[in-house]
């Protein structure tokens, strides 16, 4: 307030504020100064602590008046009727004179008179005091008691103040409306209380209610603004942290990201008027300056690296062109050239970016060099030509399979197949360049045709997928029933069969695929866990069998010292039979225990053969005279060997069956499961065959022992 004149010792005689258009008296009266066109007047009684707000309000009113006058002058000037123009200019002059505002009325009215002069009409003398008008900025109802009492009852003035208060309560120009309420309250307090106290109290209640509504709306608005400003402060803090992080990590290449931070920072306008916002600004500017400083150095270094990369790629390109020059009809070993081409291509990819203006020209030269090499290879290398032709045939086959899908009734199955075909397409190698575009257009057209049909029949597709889902639910039910089966061997075969059916069923809705597979997998896991528990019990039994066989071997070893070798042979035979009847032992021990068993038997039979050769002991029963080989011993050896093979096969089957439960159904997974199942079936067939042979040998052994 540079123009203010302050004097605390003479409040009534010295203005608190004064400029060329108005002043504020020591007791708070805001007065409009006289001007050449009309006499100034008191505009309002204001709170002396809010002088700036009041002045800003009335200056704002003058700005609105200026805009209004300019608009009306243009409308008047556009009118063809000169008399009507003059009349409207007179009316506008009165509206200006009646306006309550602080500003340069001289200039405003001079502008109106200038337009009047252009009509060659006289503006005429202006009245010293304006009459009331309808202009929106016209003077408020005066509170001069004499005038009020001469023209209308005081109660009518209270009604007008109340009406204005109710209208103001809906305004959203918070600063100016608050000032207007202050003015209305001052005017209210200056009026005498009327005789009709009941009517007065009703009006006073309405006035206070209107003021309270406004204050409530203003408080809500201010709270909203405070929250918004605080939110903006937090948003800026987030941006500041991002900028700091980029600087701390020395990411000088993040130019676009920093520019984005700048744009977002500048877009945030409303902030709390406190120290925190100022500190944010300082930290932001410091971080941004540090980034910009290092960015320049980064860009210089980047440019140098790009230039170095350009040199490197030009060198690689030169080597590629040398290989292209070597390629021709005289080349005998194309693999050597292929290897060099591959090496140079790898080097090319490892080299970083080059200057932007060189990127496309250099890339085109690189592509042209490789195409030239493969064109020569196609021309002069029959093997390569055949390979490309085979790839051409593969792509043709894929195109044909894709085209057939347009008539496939099972849309769900076809949708899965189209995905498989796209994967196969990507795996097929190069084809002759002349076929590239044609093949791709054909494949894409077939894919698009199917996809269009799929989109047009989404309901059918969903129904089919839902049908597949119901079938897989049934398989889950059957798999869960197998968890309670008593025959785990048969159950394993049935579980494998269910897995086979699962693979044959088409896809289910995507949102149910994972859930239904987890259910089926859980059922398999429960079954095979129980099966593994069963085999664990078997292994415990095998350990007991091992101990029993060790005990028999001990008894056979004792017979090795029997005084009668022939009798010892007879005594060892039932022990051998008992040994063979004992079940499986742990696979890691079966070779060792069988070796011990065989060595113990060999000692007994060897002693008997020795005595037979010296003629002192009878021939061992069942042993040929010419060879002295005991047929029962030979059969027993075969049985033991077969049992050993069965043990090994059963261990393999158990291993494969455990492994197959961990293979997830997929294209590769299903292939692997099929391979494993084939091995299981083969091993089972071999076990059955060997068990049948063991039965036959045991029958022969029984026949020999009964002779």
C-alpha positions in Angstrom: 0.0 0.0 0.0 2.6 2.5 -1.2 0.0 5.4 -1.5 -1.4 5.0 1.9 -1.2 7.9 4.3 -1.1 6.7 7.9 -1.5 8.8 10.9 -2.3 7.2 14.2 -2.6 10.5 16.2 -5.4 12.0 14.0 -7.6 9.0 13.0 -10.7 11.2 12.1 -8.9 13.8 10.0 -6.3 11.7 8.2 -7.1 9.0 5.6 -5.9 5.5 6.2 -5.6 5.1 2.4 -5.8 7.4 -0.5 -5.2 7.3 -4.3 -6.5 9.3 -7.2 -9.8 7.5 -7.3 -10.8 7.0 -3.7 -9.8 7.0 0.0 -10.5 5.3 3.4 -11.2 7.5 6.3 -9.8 6.9 9.8 -13.1 5.4 11.0 -13.3 3.0 8.0 -15.5 4.8 5.4 -14.5 3.9 1.8 -15.3 7.0 -0.3 -15.3 7.5 -4.1 -13.5 10.7 -5.1 -15.2 13.4 -7.2 -14.4 13.5 -10.9 -15.3 15.9 -13.8 -18.5 14.0 -14.6 -20.1 13.3 -11.2 -19.7 13.8 -7.5 -18.2 10.9 -5.6 -19.9 9.2 -2.7 -19.4 6.8 0.2 -19.3 3.2 -1.0 -19.0 1.2 2.2 -18.1 1.1 5.9 -15.3 -1.5 6.1 -13.2 -3.2 8.7 -10.0 -1.2 8.9 -8.0 -4.5 9.2 -9.3 -5.5 5.8 -8.6 -2.4 3.7 -6.7 -4.4 1.1 -9.6 -6.8 0.6 -12.1 -4.0 0.3 -10.0 -2.1 -2.3 -9.4 -5.2 -4.3 -13.1 -5.9 -4.3 -14.1 -2.5 -5.6 -11.3 -2.4 -8.1 -12.5 -5.7 -9.3 -16.0 -4.3 -9.8 -14.5 -1.5 -11.9 -12.7 -4.0 -14.1 -16.0 -5.8 -14.6 -17.6 -2.4 -15.5 -14.9 -1.7 -18.1 -15.5 -5.0 -19.8 -19.3 -4.3 -19.8 -18.9 -0.9 -21.3 -16.6 -2.1 -24.1 -19.1 -4.8 -24.9 -22.1 -2.4 -25.0 -20.1 0.2 -27.1 -19.5 -2.4 -29.8 -23.2 -3.3 -29.8 -24.2 0.3 -30.1 -21.7 1.0 -32.9 -23.1 -1.9 -34.9 -26.7 -0.5 -34.8 -27.7 1.4 -38.0 -30.1 3.7 -36.2 -28.3 6.9 -35.2 -31.0 8.1 -32.9 -31.2 4.7 -31.1 -27.4 4.8 -30.8 -27.5 8.2 -29.1 -30.2 7.1 -26.7 -28.3 3.9 -25.7 -25.2 5.9 -25.1 -27.1 8.2 -22.8 -28.4 5.2 -20.9 -24.9 3.7 -20.7 -23.6 7.0 -19.3 -26.1 6.9 -16.5 -25.2 3.2 -15.7 -21.6 4.2 -15.4 -22.4 7.1 -13.1 -24.5 4.9 -10.9 -21.8 2.2 -10.5 -20.2 1.6 -7.1 -16.5 1.0 -7.9 -13.0 2.4 -7.5 -11.3 3.3 -10.8 -10.6 5.7 -13.6 -14.2 6.9 -14.3 -12.7 9.9 -16.3 -11.3 7.6 -19.0 -14.4 5.4 -19.1 -16.9 8.2 -19.5 -14.5 10.0 -22.0 -14.7 6.9 -24.1 -18.5 7.0 -24.2 -18.5 10.8 -25.0 -16.0 10.2 -27.8 -18.5 7.8 -29.4 -21.3 10.3 -28.9 -19.2 13.0 -30.6 -18.7 10.7 -33.6 -22.5 10.8 -34.0 -22.4 14.6 -34.1 -24.6 14.8 -31.1 -24.0 16.6 -27.9 -23.5 14.6 -24.8 -25.3 17.3 -22.8 -24.7 18.3 -19.2 -24.3 15.4 -16.8 -26.3 15.3 -13.6 -24.4 15.7 -10.4 -26.2 12.9 -8.7 -27.4 9.8 -10.6 -30.8 8.3 -10.4 -31.1 4.6 -9.5 -30.8 2.2 -12.4 -30.9 -1.5 -13.3 -27.2 -1.9 -14.0 -25.7 -4.9 -12.1 -23.0 -2.6 -10.6 -25.5 0.1 -9.5 -25.4 1.6 -6.0 -26.7 -0.5 -3.1 -29.8 0.7 -1.3 -28.7 3.7 0.8 -29.0 3.6 4.5 -29.6 7.2 5.1 -32.4 7.2 7.7 -34.1 10.3 6.5 -34.3 9.0 2.9 -35.4 5.6 4.0 -38.1 6.9 6.3 -39.4 9.4 3.7 -39.6 6.8 0.9 -40.4 3.5 2.5 -40.9 1.8 5.9 -37.7 0.7 7.7 -38.9 -2.9 7.6 -38.8 -2.8 3.8 -35.1 -2.0 4.0 -34.5 -5.0 6.3 -36.4 -7.2 3.7 -34.1 -5.9 1.0 -31.0 -6.6 3.1 -32.3 -10.1 3.9 -33.1 -10.8 0.2 -29.6 -9.7 -0.8 -28.0 -11.9 2.0 -30.0 -15.0 0.8 -28.8 -14.3 -2.8 -25.2 -13.9 -1.6 -25.3 -17.1 0.4 -25.2 -19.0 -2.9 -22.2 -17.2 -4.4 -18.8 -18.8 -4.8 -16.7 -15.6 -5.0 -15.6 -16.2 -1.4 -13.5 -13.1 -0.8 -15.9 -10.5 -2.3 -19.0 -12.2 -0.9 -17.5 -12.2 2.6 -16.9 -8.4 2.3 -20.4 -7.9 1.0 -21.8 -9.7 4.1 -19.8 -7.4 6.3 -21.3 -4.4 4.4 -24.8 -5.8 4.8 -24.3 -6.4 8.5 -23.0 -2.8 9.0 -26.0 -1.4 7.1 -28.4 -3.6 9.2 -26.9 -2.4 12.4 -27.3 1.3 11.3 -31.0 0.9 10.8 -33.4 1.5 13.7 -35.4 -1.5 15.0 -39.0 -1.3 13.6 -42.1 -1.6 15.8 -43.0 -4.9 14.2 -40.5 -6.9 16.3 -42.0 -10.3 15.3 -41.4 -9.6 11.5 -38.0 -8.1 12.3 -37.0 -11.3 14.2 -38.0 -13.5 11.3 -35.9 -11.4 8.9 -33.0 -11.3 11.3 -33.2 -15.1 11.5 -33.2 -15.5 7.8 -30.3 -13.1 7.5 -28.2 -15.0 10.0 -29.2 -18.3 8.4 -28.0 -17.0 5.0 -24.8 -15.8 6.4 -24.2 -19.1 8.3 -24.9 -21.1 5.1 -22.3 -19.0 3.3 -19.8 -19.4 6.1 -20.3 -23.1 6.1 -19.9 -23.4 2.3 -16.8 -21.1 2.6 -15.3 -23.3 5.3 -15.9 -26.4 3.3 -14.3 -24.8 0.3 -11.4 -23.7 2.3 -10.9 -27.1 3.8 -11.1 -28.6 0.3 -8.6 -26.1 -0.9 -6.3 -26.8 2.0 -6.5 -30.5 1.4 -5.9 -30.0 -2.3 -2.9 -27.8 -1.6 -1.5 -30.4 0.8 -2.1 -33.1 -1.8 -0.3 -31.0 -4.4 2.6 -30.6 -1.9 2.7 -34.4 -1.5 2.6 -34.9 -5.3 5.5 -32.5 -5.7 7.4 -34.3 -3.0 6.9 -37.6 -4.9 8.2 -35.9 -8.1 11.2 -34.4 -6.1 12.1 -37.9 -4.7 12.0 -39.4 -8.2 14.3 -36.6 -9.5 16.6 -37.0 -6.5 16.7 -40.8 -7.2 17.7 -40.3 -10.8 20.4 -37.9 -9.8 21.7 -40.2 -7.0 21.8 -43.1 -9.4 23.5 -40.9 -12.0 20.9 -41.8 -14.6 21.8 -38.8 -16.8 20.3 -40.6 -19.8 16.8 -40.4 -18.3 16.1 -37.1 -20.1 12.5 -37.9 -21.2 11.7 -39.0 -17.6 13.1 -35.7 -16.2 11.2 -33.7 -18.8 8.0 -35.5 -17.7 8.8 -34.6 -14.1 9.2 -30.9 -15.1 5.9 -30.8 -16.9 4.1 -32.4 -14.0 5.8 -30.1 -11.5 4.9 -27.0 -13.5 1.3 -28.1 -13.7 0.9 -28.1 -10.0 -0.2 -24.6 -9.1 -2.0 -24.3 -5.7 0.3 -24.9 -2.7 0.2 -24.1 1.0 1.8 -20.7 1.7 4.4 -22.1 4.1 8.1 -22.8 4.3 7.8 -26.4 3.2 6.8 -25.4 -0.4 9.7 -22.9 -0.6 12.1 -25.6 0.6 10.7 -27.9 -2.0 11.3 -25.3 -4.7 14.9 -24.8 -3.7 15.6 -28.6 -3.6 13.9 -29.1 -6.9 15.8 -26.4 -8.6 19.1 -27.6 -7.2 18.5 -31.2 -8.3 17.3 -30.1 -11.7 20.4 -27.9 -12.2 22.7 -30.8 -11.2 20.9 -33.1 -13.6 21.1 -30.6 -16.5 24.8 -30.1 -15.8 25.6 -33.8 -15.9 23.2 -34.4 -18.8 25.3 -32.2 -21.0 28.4 -34.3 -20.2 26.4 -37.5 -20.7 25.2 -36.4 -24.1 28.7 -35.5 -25.2 30.0 -38.9 -24.0 27.0 -40.7 -25.6 27.7 -39.0 -28.9 31.3 -40.1 -28.7 30.3 -43.7 -28.0 27.8 -43.6 -30.9 30.6 -42.4 -33.2 32.9 -45.2 -31.9 30.0 -47.7 -32.4 29.6 -46.4 -36.0 33.3 -47.1 -36.6 32.9 -50.6 -35.2 29.8 -51.4 -37.3 31.4 -50.1 -40.4 34.4 -52.5 -39.8 32.0 -55.4 -39.3 30.1 -54.5 -42.4 33.3 -54.5 -44.4 34.1 -58.0 -43.2 30.6 -59.2 -44.1 31.0 -57.8 -47.6 34.3 -59.6 -47.9 32.6 -62.9 -47.1 29.9 -62.1 -49.6 32.6 -61.5 -52.2 34.2 -64.9 -51.4 30.8 -66.8 -51.8 30.4 -68.3 -55.2 30.6 -71.6 -57.3 34.1 -72.3 -56.1 33.2 -72.6 -52.4 33.5 -76.2 -51.2 33.0 -75.7 -47.5 30.0 -73.4 -46.9 30.1 -74.2 -43.2 33.2 -72.1 -42.8 31.5 -69.1 -44.4 28.4 -69.6 -42.4 30.4 -69.6 -39.2 32.1 -66.3 -40.2 28.7 -64.8 -41.1 27.4 -65.9 -37.7 30.4 -64.5 -35.9 30.1 -61.1 -37.7 26.4 -61.0 -37.0 27.0 -61.6 -33.3 29.6 -58.8 -33.3 27.2 -56.5 -35.0 24.5 -57.1 -32.4 26.9 -56.6 -29.5 27.9 -53.1 -30.8 25.7 -50.4 -29.3 23.7 -47.7 -31.1 25.1 -45.3 -33.7 24.2 -41.7 -34.3 20.6 -41.4 -35.2 21.2 -40.1 -38.7 23.3 -43.2 -39.5 21.0 -45.8 -38.0 18.7 -46.6 -41.0 21.3 -46.3 -43.8 23.7 -48.6 -41.9 21.0 -51.1 -41.0 20.0 -51.3 -44.7 23.5 -52.0 -45.8 23.8 -54.7 -43.2 20.6 -56.4 -44.3 21.6 -56.1 -48.0 25.0 -57.7 -47.3 23.4 -60.7 -45.5 20.7 -61.1 -48.2 23.4 -61.1 -50.9 25.3 -63.8 -49.1 22.2 -66.1 -48.7 21.2 -65.4 -52.3 24.6 -66.7 -53.4 24.4 -69.7 -51.0 21.0 -70.5 -52.4 22.3 -70.4 -55.9 25.6 -72.3 -55.4 24.9 -74.7 -52.5 22.5 -77.5 -53.4 22.2 -78.7 -49.7 21.1 -75.3 -48.5 18.7 -75.1 -51.4 17.1 -78.4 -50.3 16.9 -77.3 -46.7 15.0 -74.1 -47.7 12.8 -76.2 -49.9 12.0 -78.5 -47.0 11.2 -75.4 -44.9 9.0 -74.2 -47.7 7.2 -77.5 -47.6 6.8 -77.3 -43.8 5.3 -73.9 -44.1 3.0 -75.0 -46.8 1.8 -77.9 -44.6 1.2 -75.4 -41.7 -0.8 -73.2 -44.0 -2.9 -76.1 -45.1 -3.5 -77.2 -41.5 -4.4 -73.7 -40.6 -6.9 -73.4 -43.5 -8.6 -76.6 -42.4 -9.4 -75.1 -39.0 -12.0 -72.8 -40.5 -14.2 -75.9 -40.8 -13.3 -77.5 -37.5 -16.5 -78.0 -35.4 -14.7 -78.1 -32.1 -13.8 -74.4 -31.8 -12.1 -74.9 -28.5 -9.8 -77.6 -29.9 -9.2 -75.4 -33.0 -8.3 -72.4 -30.9 -5.7 -74.4 -29.1 -4.4 -75.8 -32.4 -4.0 -72.4 -34.0 -1.7 -71.4 -31.1 0.4 -74.6 -31.7 0.6 -73.8 -35.4 1.9 -70.3 -34.7 4.6 -71.7 -32.5 5.6 -74.3 -35.1 5.7 -71.5 -37.7 8.2 -69.5 -35.7 10.4 -72.6 -35.4 10.6 -73.3 -39.1 13.8 -71.9 -40.5 14.4 -69.7 -43.6 12.7 -70.3 -47.0 13.6 -68.9 -50.4 13.0 -65.2 -50.2 10.6 -65.2 -53.2 8.2 -67.2 -51.1 8.4 -65.3 -47.8 5.7 -62.7 -48.4 3.3 -65.1 -50.2 3.6 -67.8 -47.4 3.1 -65.3 -44.6 0.1 -63.7 -46.3 -1.5 -67.1 -46.8 -0.8 -68.2 -43.2 -2.0 -64.8 -41.8 -5.2 -64.9 -44.0 -6.0 -68.4 -42.8 -5.4 -67.3 -39.2 -7.5 -64.2 -39.6 -10.3 -66.3 -41.2 -10.4 -68.6 -38.2 -10.1 -65.8 -35.7 -13.0 -64.0 -37.3 -15.1 -67.2 -37.1 -14.0 -67.6 -33.5 -15.1 -64.0 -32.7 -18.4 -64.6 -34.5 -19.0 -67.8 -32.5 -17.7 -66.9 -29.1 -20.9 -68.3 -27.5 -20.2 -71.7 -29.2 -16.6 -71.5 -28.2 -17.5 -70.8 -24.6 -20.0 -73.7 -24.6 -17.4 -76.1 -25.9 -14.9 -74.9 -23.4 -17.5 -75.3 -20.7 -18.2 -78.8 -21.9 -14.5 -79.7 -21.8 -14.5 -78.3 -18.2 -17.3 -80.6 -17.2 -15.5 -83.6 -18.7 -12.3 -82.7 -16.8 -14.4 -82.4 -13.6 -15.6 -86.0 -14.2 -11.9 -87.1 -14.5 -11.2 -85.3 -11.3 -14.0 -87.2 -9.6 -12.6 -90.5 -10.9 -9.1 -89.6 -9.9 -10.2 -88.8 -6.4 -12.0 -92.1 -6.1 -8.8 -93.9 -6.9 -7.3 -92.4 -3.8 -9.2 -95.1 -1.8 -8.4 -98.1 -4.0 -6.8 -101.1 -2.4 -5.1 -102.3 -5.5 -2.4 -99.7 -6.0 -0.8 -101.5 -9.0 -4.1 -101.5 -10.9 -4.9 -98.0 -9.6 -1.6 -96.7 -11.2 -2.7 -98.1 -14.5 -6.1 -96.5 -14.2 -4.6 -93.2 -13.1 -2.4 -93.3 -16.2 -5.5 -93.9 -18.3 -7.2 -90.9 -16.8 -4.1 -88.8 -17.6 -4.4 -90.0 -21.2 -8.0 -89.0 -21.4 -7.2 -85.6 -19.8 -4.8 -84.9 -22.7 -7.4 -85.8 -25.3 -9.9 -83.3 -23.9 -9.7 -79.8 -25.4 -9.1 -76.5 -23.6 -11.4 -75.2 -20.8 -12.2 -71.5 -20.0 -9.0 -69.7 -19.2 -10.3 -68.5 -15.8 -10.9 -72.2 -14.8 -7.9 -73.9 -16.4 -5.5 -73.5 -13.5 -8.1 -74.4 -10.9 -9.2 -77.6 -12.6 -5.7 -78.7 -13.3 -4.7 -78.1 -9.7 -7.6 -80.3 -8.6 -6.6 -83.2 -10.9 -2.9 -82.8 -10.0 -3.8 -82.9 -6.3 -5.7 -86.2 -6.8 -2.7 -87.7 -8.6 -0.3 -86.5 -5.9 -2.5 -88.0 -3.1 -2.7 -91.3 -5.0 1.0 -91.5 -5.8 2.0 -90.4 -2.3 -0.1 -93.3 -0.9 1.5 -95.6 -3.4 4.9 -94.5 -2.4 3.9 -95.2 1.2 2.9 -98.7 0.1 6.2 -99.3 -1.5 7.9 -97.9 1.6 6.2 -100.7 3.5 7.4 -103.1 0.9 10.9 -101.9 1.4 10.6 -102.6 5.1 9.4 -106.1 4.2 12.4 -106.4 1.9 14.7 -105.5 4.7 13.2 -108.4 6.7 13.6 -110.6 3.7 17.2 -109.6 3.6 17.8 -110.7 7.2 16.0 -114.0 6.6 18.2 -114.7 3.6 21.3 -113.8 5.6 20.2 -116.3 8.2 19.8 -119.1 5.5 23.3 -118.2 4.1 24.7 -118.7 7.6 23.0 -122.2 7.8 24.4 -123.1 4.4 27.9 -122.0 5.5 27.6 -124.3 8.5 26.9 -127.2 6.1 30.2 -126.6 4.4 31.9 -128.3 7.4 29.4 -131.2 7.6 31.2 -134.6 8.0 29.2 -136.1 5.1 29.5 -134.0 2.0 26.8 -135.9 0.2 24.4 -135.5 3.1 25.3 -131.8 3.2 24.1 -131.5 -0.4 20.8 -133.0 0.4 20.4 -130.7 3.4 21.3 -127.6 1.4 18.5 -128.2 -1.2 15.6 -127.3 1.0 17.5 -124.3 2.2 17.9 -123.2 -1.4 14.2 -123.7 -2.0 13.4 -121.7 1.0 15.8 -119.0 -0.1 14.1 -118.7 -3.5 10.7 -118.5 -1.9 11.6 -115.5 0.3 10.5 -112.3 -1.4 12.4 -109.4 -2.7 15.3 -107.7 -0.9 16.4 -104.0 -1.2 17.7 -103.5 -4.7 21.0 -102.2 -3.5 21.6 -105.4 -1.5 20.3 -108.0 -4.0 23.6 -108.5 -5.9 25.6 -108.8 -2.7 23.2 -111.2 -1.0 22.9 -113.4 -4.1 26.7 -113.5 -4.4 27.0 -114.6 -0.8 24.3 -117.2 -1.3 25.9 -118.6 -4.5 29.4 -118.7 -2.9 28.0 -120.6 0.2 26.2 -123.1 -2.1 29.3 -123.5 -4.3 31.4 -124.5 -1.2 28.9 -127.2 -0.3 28.6 -128.6 -3.8 32.3 -128.2 -4.5 33.2 -130.3 -1.5 30.8 -133.0 -2.7 32.2 -133.0 -6.2 35.8 -133.3 -4.8 34.9 -136.4 -2.8 33.0 -137.9 -5.8 36.2 -137.6 -7.9 38.3 -139.6 -5.4 35.6 -142.4 -5.4 34.8 -142.2 -1.8 31.4 -140.5 -1.9 28.2 -141.3 -3.9 27.3 -139.2 -6.8 25.2 -136.1 -5.9 21.6 -136.9 -6.7 20.4 -135.1 -9.8 24.0 -134.5 -11.1 25.0 -135.9 -14.5 27.9 -138.5 -14.3 29.6 -137.1 -17.3 29.6 -133.5 -16.3 28.9 -133.8 -12.6 26.7 -130.6 -12.9 23.6 -130.6 -10.7 20.5 -129.7 -12.8 18.7 -128.4 -9.7 21.5 -126.0 -9.0 21.4 -124.8 -12.6 17.7 -124.2 -12.4 18.1 -122.4 -9.1 20.7 -120.2 -10.6 18.4 -119.2 -13.5 15.6 -118.5 -11.1 17.8 -116.2 -9.0 19.0 -114.4 -12.1 15.4 -113.9 -13.3 14.3 -112.6 -9.8 17.2 -110.2 -9.9 16.1 -108.9 -13.3 12.5 -108.5 -12.0 13.8 -106.5 -9.0 15.6 -104.2 -11.3 12.6 -103.7 -13.6 10.2 -103.1 -10.7 12.5 -100.5 -9.3 12.6 -98.8 -12.8 8.8 -98.9 -12.9 8.5 -97.3 -9.5 10.9 -94.6 -10.4 9.1 -93.8 -13.7 5.7 -93.8 -12.0 6.9 -91.4 -9.4 8.5 -89.1 -12.0 5.5 -88.9 -14.3 3.3 -87.3 -11.5 5.5 -84.2 -11.6 5.2 -83.6 -15.4 2.7 -80.9 -16.1 0.4 -81.4 -19.1 1.6 -79.3 -22.0 2.8 -79.9 -25.5 6.3 -81.0 -24.4 5.0 -82.4 -21.1 2.5 -84.6 -22.9 5.2 -85.9 -25.2 7.5 -86.7 -22.2 4.6 -88.4 -20.3 4.0 -90.6 -23.4 7.6 -91.6 -23.6 7.7 -92.4 -19.8 4.5 -94.4 -20.0 5.9 -96.4 -23.0 8.9 -97.3 -20.9 6.6 -98.3 -17.9 4.5 -100.6 -20.2 7.6 -102.2 -21.7 9.1 -102.9 -18.3 5.8 -104.4 -17.0 5.6 -106.7 -20.0 9.2 -107.9 -19.3 8.4 -108.5 -15.6 5.3 -110.6 -16.6 7.4 -112.6 -19.0 10.2 -113.2 -16.5 7.7 -114.2 -13.7 6.1 -116.7 -16.1 9.6 -118.2 -16.8 10.3 -118.3 -13.0 7.1 -120.4 -12.5 8.1 -122.7 -15.2 11.6 -123.2 -13.7 10.2 -123.7 -10.2 7.9 -126.5 -11.6 11.0 -128.2 -13.2 12.8 -127.9 -9.8 9.9 -129.5 -8.0 10.0 -132.4 -10.6 13.7 -133.0 -10.1 13.4 -133.0 -6.3 10.6 -135.6 -6.4 12.6 -138.1 -8.5 
